[in-house]
C-alpha cells in the first residue's frame, strides 16, 4: 500500500508539468500555421496608363520593326486580352525605352515600395521595427546593395531582421516567397513577415524585332503587391487567409523547359525576354506534375476514389477491347469538390484558357483572372494578388471558403497553394473605385482600333 501511495503521489506531482508540456506543444503546433494578415496591391498613377493610342506611339518608335513585325505586334495586342488602362514604367513615357538606365529601374521599384509598403503598414498598424522577416522578389533587377537592403534602409528596420532577396524566379516567385515564410513559421513562434513582390520593366523593355522577345512588351505591365504574414496566435482572428498547403514543381533539369523562358540578347545584342514555342508544352508538363502532388492534399477522399476507379475502369476496357485511347472520355479530377475559388496567374489569354480547359472551369471561375489581365496586364509575380483582390472586391470570399492559387514562371516552374478564408472580406483594395464596371459590358474593340493595319498596310499618325 505504501508503494502504491508513493506512486499515486508521484503521478499527482508529475501531472501539472506533463499537462504544461502537452499544452506547450499544442500551442507550438498551432503557431506553425501561416496567415496573411493583410496585403496591398500597387496601382501606378494615371499618367502611367498605357492606352491604345500610346501603345501605337511606342510601337512606331521602334525603327527595327518592319511591316510583318508590326502586323505581328498588333495582332498580339488585339488577341492578348489586355485592355486600355494598364500601366507602364516612366522611361517609356519619356521616350527612352531604347536607352534606359539603372536609375530608371530604381525609380520604378521605389515608387512601388513607398506607395504600397506605406499603405500596408498604415492598414495593419504594424511598425517597420516589428517586422521579423523580409522577403523581396523582383526577378529582373538585381542591385548592390540589394533591393531588400534598400527597403531596410528606407524604413529603418531592426538589425536582426532576417532577409531573403530573390531574383530571376519569374512569375511564380511570390509563392516561393510565401513558402520561405511558411517554413520559418514552422520553426519559430510569433513571427511577422513582410513579403514584397513585383517586377522591373525599365531595363528590360525590348527594342528589337525578334518575335519571341517582342511578346513581353505586349503582355507585361507595371504592378506589385506587398503583404504581411504571421503565425501569431493573437492575430489569427484578424487575419484574412490561412495557408493550408503549398506545392512547388521545378522542371529546370529539363533543357526544353529551362530554355522556354529566357532573358537573353538577340542577334543585334539587344536584351529582352524570350518566350519560346515550346512554352505551352513545358507549362503543361509542370502543371500536370504539380496537380498530381497537390490534389491528394486538397481534395476529399471520395473524389480521389471516384477518379481512381474511373481511370482503372477505362484502362481495363481498353486492354480488354484492345482499342486506342479516346482522349474525349479521359476521366478528369473535379477540383471544385475541394475548392471554392480559383486564383489563376493572369499571364495571358492563352494561359487562362489552357487552365480553364484542363480543370473544366466555368467563365465565372476564370473571370477574376481575365479581368485582372484586362485591367492590369501581366504584372508578373504580383498578378495573383490582383486576381485575389478582384474576388475580394466582388465580395466572393466568405469565411471558410477555399482559394486555389496557381502560378507559372521561368525555370520552368509551376507553384500552387490553397488558402482558407478566415473571415468575410469587404473588398477595400485597389479595385474598389471601379469594381462596379467589371466585367465591362462593352469591352473596347481593339480590332476596330487596329484594323487599319490589315486594310491599309501602313502606319497611321
Protein Blocks (a to p, Z undefined) as FASTA:
>chain_A
ZZmmmmmmmmmmmmmmmmmmmmmmmmmmmmmpccdfbdcdddddfklcccfklmmmmmmm
mmkbcfklmmmmmmmmmmnopafkbccdfklmnopmmmccfklmmmmmmmmmmmmmmmmm
mmnopafklpfbdcdddfkbccdddfklmmmmmnopafklccdddehkljmlmmmmmmmm
mmmmmmpghiacdddddddfklmccfbfbfklmmmmmmpccddddddddfbfklmmmpmb
dcfbdcdddfklpmklmmmpccdddfkopacddddfklmmmmmmmmmmmmmmmmmmmpcf
klmmmmmmmmmmmmmmmmmnopacdfklpccddfklmpfbdcddffbjklmmmmmmmnop
afklmmmmmmmmmmnopnhjmlmmmmmmmmmmnomacghiacddddddehiacddddddd
fbdcehiafklmmmmmpccfbdcdfklmmmmmmmnopacZZ
